[in-house]
């Protein structure tokens, strides 16, 4: 057999992945629609996360000294900025 034939045979014997959350949602009459990861066209959280990282990266160099509380404060600032930015839209 060729590799693609073997792989097709293997796929026929592998049970599909079952996710507990999907099963729970189905029991309550809902269906979970999975979105492709890392595609901001289909998953808006990727745009929000990108904006947070951009804000954080632009300001982390100006923090002296870099402490746990300073970094946490900067992330909170980035999240607040993005939340208020997207709340307007």
Helices and strands as residue ranges (DSSP letters): H 3-13, H 20-27, H 45-59, G 60-62, H 68-88
